[in-house]
Amino acid sequence: MALTQEQMDRKIDEHFRFEARDDVEGVLATLAADVEHDIVGSPTGPTRGREAARGFYEHLFADLSNGSVRSVHRLYGHDFLVDESIWSGTAPGRPFGIEGRNRPLEFRLLHVVEFTDGGDIRRENVWLDLASIIRQLS
């Protein structure tokens, strides 16, 4: 049975709320046990499973803080959504290998998220505006 748009919205918004609180366990709880986690351009490439995704979030939350995600536009399919968002916060660490020096940062994100029948995220594919990040932090 297909998820409704509202069910998909609830799950991705929950995922974003956990990210905003730097809550690794909460974020991982929104993912299916065998999730495919793909941050496009990440040196690790796509990973499989919650524990494999853990390292990405631990590093992310050390590198970026006070983050919020504002959804700009969403498209829906049978078991997926595409979310265009704006991330805003500060960069105290070394996000994406660039010295942040606690500067403000804002960039676009594109999430392609597939769901299990039970509503967990089974695939998270994230594209980010690295050119904007480099421009702001260089």
Order of alpha helices (4+ residues) and beta strands (2+ residues): alpha-alpha-beta-beta-alpha-beta-beta-beta-beta-alpha
